[in-house]
Amino acid sequence: MPSVPPAPAPGPASGSGSSVSRPRLLARPTWPQARYVARVLRSETVGGLLLLAGAVVALVWANSPWRDAYATVVHTGVGPASLHLHLDLEHWAADGLLAIFFFVVGLELKREFVLGDLRSPSRAALPIVAALGGMLVPALIYTLVNGLAVDGSPEGWAVPTATDIAFAVAVLAIITTHLPAALRSFLLTLAVVDDLLAIVIIAVFFTDRLSPAPLAGSLAVIAVFALLVNRGVTRWWLLIPLALVAWALMHTSGVHATIAGVLLGFAVPARPRSGEHAGMSERFEHAWRPVSAGVAVPVFALMAAGVSLAGGGVGAALADPAGLGVVMGLLLGKPIGVMGATVLLARFTRAELDPDLSWWDVAGVAVLAGVGFTVSLLIGELAFGADTAENDHVKAAILIGSLASALLASIVLRARNRVYRRLAEREAVDRDADGIPDVFQEPTVG
């Protein structure tokens, strides 16, 4: 673990001279944000366990005597060729089902920028800086490993940059840790920013060809979708066909079709209208997150994670510079990037860590950020192609790096579980029975 500075001592108490209020890292979120994060993570926990189940089934099936049946299913083509949509099931999962996942990501982004932590510069600084560090350092490690190797594959630099929030919270559920609200909010916001960076990477670096007319058509349909939802239209029989047309045109344009999902999600208004308790983006998210977490992502895992471990298996993956770069990027690059960026932010802003937490807590979340899966598998396929040895090695490496990160994060976070349980108990106390725990009504700094 890298050397980290101790949290600066609190300033002098009021009345003892001049006192300077320092910005605070990982301060407790507001009660609405904490409640929203708790609801999202409960849903992601179920989805993460289903994702793990899908990945395990795919891995076992692809290495069983029925491996040929798995390959047949994955490569079964369906869809109209006249519309450029005759795809095998693996590509339908990656381009189609993951568009639902990215639609939910777009909804999350909209809410976070309008109502969540990302609307406040002081609160947004930490997850943005940490996510940037968690992207740059793994990409640098991967590039160094593959740049120094004679048979390196530098085109896979983006594979270890993604964090899978569903996989990560499934790990938390399995180890039964009681993360306090501040760490839960940081983890979710970090993952949202991480998803945003992944979207930019996919759109900018993995668009091999571009057909302007279908792209313009897709954007025009998305604009109509945005106009309707911003006028309060929620009729599914109108919005879903528009979304499908936007997706199909985006797919034809050469831009990865999941980008349409993000743009559609970001078009949905987040602020509640007069008399509403929740904005449209939160209501849409509540409706579509179970579809994403319970169907789209597990099926994608079933289609994408079935890598054969025959012919060398793990050894072959680690012998390939692409596989080794992915493992090192997830297991070393992610925690170093997230932790290092957080430490630098504390030094340069003279911020102090929330007194309830320690730098070990930041380290645990940083290691957990190395659990990459869904988006990493997608980027690996975009970088190397679906049926290549490099892609198989990268799939195995993603599994190895993610599981190793999960195991190490479990050790770090479980060691602090007694502290987390005490904080969780404090965050549940509501002496005045007003429905808002008392600690969320205390003034916070930062």
N, C-alpha and C positions, 0 to 999 in steps of 0.2 A: 504494500500500500504506500502511495507517495506521501512524503512528509507534508503535513498540513499545519497551518497556523492555529494556535489556540483562539477560541472566541475572545474578542476584545472585552476587557472588563467593562461593566456598566459605568456610565458617567456618574458624576456626583449627584447625590440626592438633592431634590428641590429644597432650597433654603440654605445650602451649604456653599453657595457661590454660583457662578454661571454654569449652566448645564447644557450640553449639546446632545440633541437627540440623534442617535446614529441610525442609519437605515438598517433594517433587520432582514436577514435571509431566513426563508422558511417560516415566516410568521403564520399563525393560524388563519385560515381563510374565513370569509364571512359565512354566516350560517346558510344562506341560500346556496352559495358555492359548495360548501361542505356537504349539504344534503344532495345536491345534484351529482357531485363526484361519487358519493356513496351509492347512489342509485345506478350510475353508469358502471361502476366497478362490480356491483352485484351481477349485472347483466353480463359483463365481460367475463366474470368468473365462470359462469355456466358455459358461455361460448368458448372460453379457453379450454375447459375440460373436454368439450365436444371436439375442438380442434385437435387436442392431443389424441383423442380417440381416433379421429380420422387419420392422423399421421401414423399412429401405431398400426391401424388396420392396413394402410397402404404399404408400410414397410414390411409387415409380416406377409401380406399377400404377394408382394413383389419378390420375396425370397422363399416362397413356398413352392411345392410341386405344381401349383396352379398359376405360376408366374405368367405363363403364356396367355391365360385368360385375362389377367390384369392388363397386360399390354394390349390385348384385343379391345377391351372395354375403353381404355384410355384413348386409343387411336381410332375409335369408331367415329366416322364423320356424319354429321347431320346438318341440315340447314340449306337454304336456297342458294345455289351457286350463282344464279343471275344477279343476286344482290351482294355478291362477294362475302356471303355468310355461310358457306359450306365449310364448317370447322370441325375438327375432332373434339371430343369431349374435354380433353385437357385444355384446349384453347378456349372452349366455351366457358370453362371454369375460370380461366385466367382473365379473359377479356369481358365475359358476360357477368358471371356471378360476382367477381371482384368489383365490378362497377357499382353494385349495391353497397359493398363494403366502403368504397370511396365516396359514395353518396352520403353515407353516414358520417364519414370523415369531414366532408364539406359542411354538413350541418353542425358538427362539433366546432369546426373552425369558425363558422359564422357566429355561433353563440359565444365562443371564447373571446373573439375580437369585439363583440358588441356588449356582452353582459358578464363575461368571465374574467379570469385573471389577466388575459392578454389585453384588456382594455386599459389597464393601469400600467404606465411605463415602469413604475417602481416594482410592481409584482411581475410584469412580463419580462423584465431584464434577466432574471435567473433562469427560467426555462428556455428562453431563446438562446442565451449564451451557452448554457449547458448542452442544448441540442446541437448547436453549431460545433462545439467541441467534440460532441459525440458522433458527429458526422466527419469532421476533418481528420481527426487522429486515426480512426479505423481506415479511412481511404488512404491516408499517408502510409500507414503500416503495410496495407495490401500492396500499394504501388511500389514500395521499397522492396518487399519480398519478391514481387514478380519482375521488377526492373533489374534486380541483381541476378535473377535466374536466367540461364540461357534459353530455356523453354517456357518463360513466363507468359502470362496472359493478362496484360495490364487493362484490358477492356472490362474486367470484372471489378474494377475499383469501387463501384457503388454498392456491391452486394452486402458488405458487412456494416453499412451505415444505418440500417433500419432497426427499430425496436418494435417488437410485437406486444402491444399492451394486453391483448387477450391471453397470450401465452404467459406473460409476466404475472398477471393477477391470478391465473390458474396456479402458478407456482406458489403465490402467497396463500391461496386457499388450501393447497396441499400441506404446506408447512404450518398452517393455522397461526400466522403471525397477526398481531393486532396493530397495524400501522396507524399512527395518529393522523388526524385530519390534514395537518400540514404536509406530511410526507405523501399521503394519498393524492392530495391536490397537485403536489409537485410532480409526482409520477405521471398522472394523467395529462397535465399540461405539457410536460416534457414530451410525452408520446404524441400529443396533438401537433406540436411544433415539428417533431421528428417526421410525422406523416406529411406535413406541409413541405418540408425539405425533400422528402422522397418524391412527392408529386412534381416538384420543380425538376428534379433529376430525370424522372421518367419523361416529362414533356420536352425537356431541352436536349438531353443526351441520347434518347432512345427513339427518336423520330427519324427513321432512315430515309423515308420519302414523304413528300407533302403534296397533296392535291388540294389546291386552294378552293375550288368550287364546293366540294363536299364539306370542307372545314367551315367555309362561310355559311353554308346551309345549316350546319350543326349549331353554329353560334347564333344564327337567326332564330332557330327553333328554341334554343335556350333563352334568348331574349323574350320570346313570346311566353315561355314558361315563367320567367321572372316577372313579367308584367301581370300575369294572371295571379300568381301567388301573392304578389304585393298588393293586389286589389282584394285579397281575401278569398280567392277561389280555391277550394280544396277538393273539388269533385274528382275522384280517382279515375273515372272513365274518360276524363279530359286530360289530366296531367300525366298519367302513365303512358298513353300513346305518344304524347309529345316527348316524354323522356326516352322512349324506345326509338323514336325517329332521330332524336339528337344523338343517341348512342350509336345507331347504325351509321349515320353520316360521319361521325367522328372516327369510327372504325375504318370506313372507306377512305377517309382523308389521309391516313397514314399515321396520325397522332394516336397514341394508345387510347383505346376506347374508354378506359377507366377515367380519363381526364374529364369526359363528359359528365360522369357521375359526380366528380368534385364540383364542377361548375354549377350543376343543377342544385346540389346541396347548398352551395354558397349563395345561390340566388334567393333562397327562402328567407323571409324576414325573421329576425330573432326577437325583436322587442314586442312584448305583449300589447295588444290593442286595448282600448278602454274597456274595462269590465272583464278582461281575461286574466287568468292566473299564470298562464304560461304562453310564451310566444309560439308562432307556428313552427319554427325550426325545432323547438323542444318537443312539440307534439308529434311532428314528423319523425324525429329521432326516436321517440318512445314507440312509435308504430313500426319503424323499419329496423331498429337495432336488433330485435329478436330474429328477424329474417337474415340479417347480416351475420350475427354471431352464431345463430343456431342452424343455419342452412348454408349460406354462401361460403363462409370461410372454412367450415369443416369439410364441405364437398370439394373445395379447392385443395385442401390438404390431402384428401383422399386421392385426387387426380394427380397432384404434383409431388407428393412426398415418397412415392413408391420407387425408391432407388434400389437397384440390385447391389447387394454387398458381395456378390460372387466375384472371383477373380482379383482378390486382394482386399476388397472392401475398404475398411477404415485406413489400412496401410496405404492403399492406392490413392485414396483421397488426400492423405497428408503428404504423400510423395509428390503430388502435383502442386506446383507453386500456387495455382489458383485456390486449391483447397486449403493449403497451409496459410495463405494470406487471409482467407475468410475466417478460419479458426482464430488466428492471432488478432485479426481485426475485432471480432466479437468479444473474445475472452480478455484481451489486453487493451485494444484500442478504445473500445466503448467506455470502460471504467476510467481509463486514464484521461480520455477526452472530457467526459462529464465531470469527473472530480477535479481535474486540472482547471477547467474553465470556471468552476464554482469557486475554487480557491483564488484564482486570479481576480474574479469579480469582487470577492471579499477584500482582497488587498488593495485594489485600485479604488474602490468606493468606500473603504473603511467601514464596511458593513459588519455587523456582528450577527452570529448565528443565534437563532431563537434559544433562550436559556433552557428550554425543555429538551433540546436536542443536542447531539454531539456530531462531530465530524465522522464518526463511525456510521451514523445513520445515513449521511450523504454518501459514504462509500458503499453501503449496502444497496442503496437505490442505483448508484452508478454501475455496480456490477450487474444488478438485475436488468439494467438497460441493454446489456449484452445478449439478452434473450431476443434474437431476431428469428423470424420465421416467415410469415405470410408475404410481406413485401420483399424480403430478401430472396425468397424463392422466385417471386415474380421477376425481380431485377436480374437474377441469375439466368432465367430463361431468356429474357430480352438480350442479355449480353452475349450468351453463348449459343442460343438455339436450343430447342426442346430435346433433340435427339443427338446430343454430342457427349463424348466422354467427359469433357470439361464440365458440362452441366451436371452430369451424374456425380462427379467428384465434389462440385460445389454444393449440391443437395446434401450429400453426406456430411460435408464440412459444416453446413448450417446447422444440421442436427447435432453434430459433435460440439460446436461452439456454444449453441444455445443450451444444451443440457449441462455442459460444464459451467456456464455462467449461472444457470439456475441452481446448481449444487453449491457453488461458492457463495452466491447471494443468500441461499438458505442458511448457511453456516453463520454468516455475518449478522443477518437479521434475527435469526433465532437466538443468538447470543444477547440481543437487546430486547427480547420479547417481554421480559418482566417489566422493563421500563414502559414499553408500548402498552402493556395491559393496564398499568397504572394511569397512563395518560388517557387511554380510552375510557376508563371508568370515570375520570374527571370530566371528560367531554360528554358523558351521558347524564350528569347530574342536572336536574331541573327543579330546584327547590320551590320556585314560585309557580310551577305547573302551568307555564304559559306556552309550552310547546317548543321553546327555544332553550337549549342547554345554557347554563349560567355562564360558562367560560366564553361562549360566543357573543355575550353581551358586554364583555370587558373590553376596554379600549386596547387596540393593538398598534404596534409601531411598524412602519414600512409597508 
